[in-house]
């Protein structure tokens, strides 16, 4: 059974850096064709893809947020982290991590999401 | 940047067929995934690679993709299908989600 869970601060101040951690089980980032991605959803709005890291270390970022995002993996710990710098109130959203299958091109399993509010 | 456009809302009566469209430039050249998101829940894949159903997804869900438009079709819509639906595709190395459609089962 594949599970993912996001963790991190629920409240950050404008200009601060956000770091979220995705801890997963039921699969390994040693496995070929597997990845973990981050997707966010502002309240009442659409899903927005942020970043993806593959089993082989390749990384992909949203072009519009590339300069503020860093995704890293700790394969032995079954964790993927996302860092977002210079947070703004518009970044208030539920942040999801998800298990990705490259062959099928799908985010097959999602975490429950964590709501991050950006406010002074 | 690449964009995927969906109608904001689609109403459907129980038992009828609902069609949700997703439009993007040369979308038919890409694989499209459809996600269902019920209120307060995380998204779930209902269709992938244009027309494949994951195990556990009812047969009433089907998909197609040609030209500039992909379509999610729900036949015999049930009240439990009321949710937001998002299409998703890759444009080179960028993942793009659609604008989302609220399916209302009246």
Interface residues (C-beta under 8 A of the other chain):
Chain A: X37 X39 X46 X47 X48 X49 X52 X60 X62 X63 X64 X96 X104 X105 X106 X107 X108 X110 X111 X112 X113
Chain B: X1 X31 X33 X35 X37 X42 X43 X44 X45 X48 X49 X54 X86 X88 X90 X93 X94 X95 X96 X97 X98 X99 X100
